Structures are given as C-alpha cells and as structure tokens.
C-alpha cells in the first residue's frame, strides 16, 4: 500500500502555486507531522501565505503546541520537501474541534449503516476497550463490504 503523504511533494510540484491544493497538502502534512496524540487536540484550518492556522481547544494547548512549533514546521516541510510552511499560528477555537468531533462521529455511525452479522456483534461485545471494539467492528464492516463487492463483480 502506498502512503499518500509520500505523494504530496509530487502533487505540489505539478500544481505549482495553487493556494487551495497547497493548503490541503499542508493540512495533510500537519496530521502526519503532529501524530495521533496531537491530532485529537489540534485541527489545521487553513494556510495563510506561509502560516498554517491551527485550532486548539484552550490556552494550555496553545502554549504547549507553540513551544513545539519549530519542530512541527520542520516536520511538515520535510514531508512536503520544500518550505511550504514558515510558521504555525495556534488559535483557540474549541467550536472547530467540536464540529470535527461530531462530523467524525456521524461518519462512524454511517459506516455501520448496514447491520453487522450477529456473530460479529457478539465477538465485539467481548472486547473491553471501546476504541479497540470500534476498530474491530469497522474492520469487520470493511471486510464484509469488500467481500460483497467481489461477489457483485463476479456476477456481472
């Protein structure tokens, strides 16, 4: 499987100075550079000139991430293979984070729109960790969807 983040420099080279695509690439690179732990507490909003604007929940997160900004800028630019981001501005915007969380939650519930088989639900119920249980159910749903797609293609 190809890591999409590795394609970002090639995409940026082809699109030139397209602000919207450059902003999108910077946001994708932010997610990769920030890592799983920070992604939950900070949301890249846009790229203004060479400043990446990132929403954070409160002043504590703003201060903490500000102290890490030089490292994050370095990681982002390394991923993008160029100086796309010169600085990061952390803005306190808990509403943006709540909106992302609710959108993410609705996407998760949409994924389980088709009911899972009883044996999968029963097996999932034995998993104590809620995150692991959700990942298990998502993996099962994806596997079932893939199987159904293969079967429908064979019937054509």
C-alpha angles and dihedrals in degrees: 000000000000118000105234092210089066090060094056097089091051092048091049091049091055099045096047113191100356100145096201095052092043089052091049091050091050091052092050091048090049091056091051095043095045094051131211097299097053095040090072092057104037132048124195108228107178147327113249108192098310097333117102110213112212126186118224131183100238148345092277092060090042092055094043094050093042088061088054097043098103091055092046092050089050092050093047093049091045090055091047093042094227143057099280095140121043097172143359124229114202111207123190103239113146090169091065091052092048091050091052092048093051092046090050091049092051090050089052093052091047089055090062093048090120111062116251119233115270093245091057092049090047092051091047091053089063091061110094099194108081094207092050090046090053092048090050092051092047091050091049091048091050092048092050092047091050091049091050091049092052091048093049091049091052090052093055 
